[in-house]
Amino acid sequence: MVDIKFAYWIPNVSGGLVVSKIPQRTDWTYEYNAQLAQTAEEVGFEYALAQARFIASYGAEYQLEALTIVSALAPVTKKLKLIAAVHPGLWHPGVVAKIGSSIDFLSNGRFALNVVSGWFKDEFTIYGEPWLDHDERYRRSEEFIRVLKGMWTEEEFHFKGDFYRINGGWVKPKPITQPHPEIFQGGNSKAARRMAGRVSDWYFMNGNTIEGVREQIAEVSALARQEGRKIKFGLNSFIIVRDTEAEAHEVLRDIIAQADVEAVKGFGEAVKQAGASTRERDGMWANSSFEDLVQYNDGFRSGLIGTADQVADKIRQFYEVGVDLILGGFLHYSDDLPAFGRTVIPIVRELEANRRKADELVVV
């Protein structure tokens, strides 16, 4: 069995990972992120995800563009796989294929991409770009990924879709990662799940319960099998580890108590363009409460809040239902990220080792 992987949200936008006025020991600058990335790979993280924002929202007034920050982090890290988020409609896939191939080449195969279909309407309209209906955004993203794969793997690529045309395109140097850099996507809607089954390598899930995660993994895995494919799964989580369970939950209560109410409500209005706008009304954030929206990918709902042993055991439970990667956000990155790596990850690895030994005994 492959051990569960660990990723963290790169804090490349201001305001941290919660929409709250609570003090946070974190920063959005390059210098801070370079040091954080080096620490992360030292303590056991395998991936880091840079989010994509173009205008201020929910307190994220300053943003370092995602492709730019991962390219800057590549030369100061050695092992970390760097995932950049991009929005079809704001980027052309042929251009991203060239940029991504270059970063993968320069980082010796440590580049990956998160294709974000888009929920923040204003980011499109400020640039005069059309705002498509929900399912159309996912159709465009699927074409975007097909173009990426074609440009990365074929010597001369032709494509004629509803959104993109490629007339004999090519990329040199090709990516080092074979067959191509890993492609992630998110989205809880039926359109997102169908798209993941057809074209994506990884499916990111918003925070959820064990049963909610089990349901999504079962459905998307079945859709992928229909296409003769397999897909991996990542789960968003906001992680609070303290010496006692009571202390950890007190931190959560403080975050919510100091929530930036205006910003959270503004975020809630913006994401109506996502989940609640689907035909089935079951996409991302469709059922999120005010408290859920304080962490903008429902990270509290995963329940990685407690002592190191409790959080490690919860991660084990997610792994057993099919989660391949935990994507973590933290309140105090300067303290919480290295502490998680030094305390929780070793416990998870020990649990995995014990499980393998038990499995081997059963086989014998």
N, C-alpha and C positions, 0 to 999 in steps of 0.2 A: 504494500500500500504506500501511496505517496503521502508524506506528512503534510498536514495543513500548513498553508503559507500565511505570512503576516505582511500587511501593507499599512501605510499610514497616509492620511490626507496631508499633503504638503500645505502648510499655512501660507500660501502665496497671495492671499488677499487679507486686507486688514479686518479686524473684528473677531478673529479666532473662529472656532467651529461652533459657537453657540450665539444665538441672537439675544444676548443678555448684557447687562451693564456690570455684571460681576467682574472684578479684576482678574486678568488672565496673564500668566507669565508665558507669553508667546509673542512673536513678532512676524511681520510679513516680508522683511527685507531679505535681500540676497545673502548678505553676510550671515544672518541668523540661519537661513535655510541651508546654507552650505555646511555649517557646523552641525546642524540637526541631522542632515542626511548622513554625515560621517558617523555620528553617534548611532543613528538608527541601524546602519548596516553592521556596526560593531556588536550591537546587542541582539541581533537575530532577525531584523526585518529584511524581507526579500524584495518588496515592491514599495514604491511611493507614487502617489497620484496627485498631479497638479490640476486644480480645478480651473475652469475657464469662465471668466467674467469680463465684461467689456464696459459696463457702466455700474455706478454705485447701486447697490441694493442690499437690504437687510444689514446695513452697517458696513458693507464691504466697499468702502470709498476708494481704497487704493488697491490696484491689482497688478501683479506681474503676470504677463501673458504666459499661458501654459507651455507651449512649445519652446518659448524662449527660456523659461526657468529650467526646464529639464535639460536643455542643451547646455545651460550654464552649470548645472549640477553634475553632468556626466564626467568632466575632467577632474572633479574633486572627490569622486567616489570610485570604488573598485568593483563592487558586487551588486549594488542596488539596481533593480530594474526600474526604469523611470517611465511612468505612464503620463502622457499628456492628453488632456481633454480637448476636443475640437467640436465645433458646431457645423454640420452641413448647412449650406445657405450663407454662412459667413466665410467659409473656406471652400475652395475648389479641390476635389479629391486628387487631381493630378498634381497640384502644387503641394498638398500635404504628403503625397507619396514621395515626392522629391525631398522635401524637408525631413520626413521621417526616415527615409533611407539614409540620408546624410548623417542624421544623429545616430542611427543604429550602427553605421559604419565607423563613425568616430568614437563611439562608446564600446566598441567590440561586442555588439549584439545585446545591448541593454536598454533598448527602446521599445515601448509599447504605446498603444493608442486607445483612448476611450472616446467612442463616437457618441456624442450627446445630441439627441434629436431636437431638444430645445423646449423650454417651458416659459422663458422670460421674453414675452412679446416685445417689450420696449427695446431689447438688444437688437432686434431685427429692424424694427421700424425706424430707429434713429439713423440707420444706414440706408434707409430707403429700400430695404429688402422685403419681399412679400412674406406675410405671416400665413403659413399654410394650416389647414385643418389638421387635427391631431394625427389621424392615420396617414395622411399625406406626408407629414413630417417623417414618419417611420418608413414610408415607401422611398422617400428621398435618401434617408440614411442607408437603406439596404443597397440602393444603387451606389452610393458613396463607398460602401465597403467593397462591393464587387469591383469597382474601379481601382481601389487601393490594391486589392489582391492581384488583379490583372497587371497593373503597372509594376508591382513588386516581383511577379513570378514569370511574366512572359517577355520575350525579347522585343516583340512588337505587338502592342495591344490595341484592339479595336472594340468600341462599345457604342451602342446606340440605345439610349434609354429615354424615359420621359423627362428626366432632369439633367442628364449629362451625356455628352458626346466625346469620345476619344477616337481620334483618327490616326492610328499608327503610333501611339505614344510609347515611350520607353524611359526607363530610369537606369542610370549608371552613375556611380556603382550601385549594384544591387545590395539589399540589406544583407548583413551577415547572418541574422537570424533566419533559420530555414523552417518551413517553406517561406515564412514571412514574419514580421513582427506580430506579436499577439494583439488581437483586437478585442477590446472590451466594449460592452454597452450596458445601459441601464434601462429602467422602465418596467412598470408593473402591469401595464395594460395588455390586452389580448394581442394588439398589434405589435407591441414590443416583444412579447413572448414568441410570436410567430417569426418575427424577424430574427431573433436570437437563434431559434432552431434552424433557420436556413443559412445564416452567414457568419455569426459571431463565434469567437473562441471562448469568451467568458461572458457570463451574464451577472451583472451587479444587481443585488436586491437591496431595497431600502430596509432599514431596521424592521424586525418582525419577530414574532414568537416562534418557538420550535415548530409548532403545527403549521403556522403560516408559511414558514420557510420550506417545510416538507412538501406542502401543496405546490408551491411554485416550482421547486426542483423536479417534482414528478411530472408536472405538465410540460415544462420546457424540455426536459430530457426526452419525453415521449415525442414531442415535436421534432427534436433533433434526430431521433432514431428513424422517423419517417423519411428524413432526408439522407439517411445513411451516415449520420454524423454523431459525434459526441461533443458535449460542451461542459465547461467547468463553471463553478458558481462562487461568487464573492458576496459577502454580507457586510453591509454598513453597520457600524456599531460606535456609539460614544462610550468610551471606557473610563470608568472611575474605580480605581483600586485604592483602598485605604486599609489601615490595620484592623478595623472592625467593619462589619456590615452596616452598623448604625452610622458610623462616620461617613461611609461612602454615600449612603442615602441622604445624609444631611447636606452633603455637597450638592447632590441633585436638587434637593429642595431649595437651596440657596440660589442655584442657577435659575430655576423657574421663578422663584420669588422676585428676582432682580431682572426678569426678562424685559427687553425693550418692547413694550406693548405695541407701540406704533409701528415699529419695524416688523414685528412678528405678524401683525395684522396685514401690513403691506405685502409681506411675503406670501401670506395666505391668499390674498387677492390675486397676486401674480400667478401662483401655481394652479389657480382654477383653469388656466390655459392647458394644464397637463391632465392629471387623472380625471377630474370631474367632467372634463369636456369629451371624454371618450363615449362611444355609443353605449358601452356596458357600464360606464361610470365606476370603473374599478381600477383605474390606473394609479400612478404615483400621487400620493397625498389625498386621494379621494376621500379617505376616511380618517385623516389625521386630525387630532385634537389640537387646541392651542398649545398645550404642553409638548406634544410631539413636534410641532413646528418650531419650537425654540431651538431644536437641533435639526438643521434643515434637510436631513435625509432620514428622519425618524430614528435617529441613532439610539435614543433612550429605550426604544421598544425592544431592542435585542437583549436588554437586561444584563449587560456585562458590567455590573455594578455590585461591588462587595469586596471581600478579601481576595487575596491572590488565589487561594485554593478554590474559592467559590467561582471566580471568573474563569479559571482554568477548566473547571468541571463543566461550566456552561459551554465553553468553547468545544470541549469534547462532545457534548450532546449535539451541537450544531454540526460537527464533523460527521457524526454517526448518521445524520439524516442527509448528508451529501454536500455540505459546505466545504469548498476547497481553499478558501481564502477569507480571512477576517480583515476588513478595512477599518482601521481604527482612527477615531478622532479623540483629542484630549483637551482638557481644560487648561492645564499648565504644561505646555509641551516641554519646557525646559526641564521639568521634574518628572512629569508623568510618563512621557514616552520612554526615557531610559529606565525608569523604575519598572515599567511593564516588561521591557525586554529582559531585565535582569531577574525578575521574580516570576512573572506569569509564564513567559515562553518556556523556561526550563521545566516548569511543572507540566505544561502541555506535552513537551517532548517525553517526559518520564511516563506520563499516562499512555502516550502512543507506544512507547517501548514495551510497557507492561501488557498492553493489548496484543501486540504482535507475539509476545512470548506465550500468552494464553492461546492465541490462535494456532501457534505452532504445536502446542501440547495437544490441542484438540485434533489436529491433522494426524499427528503421530499415533 
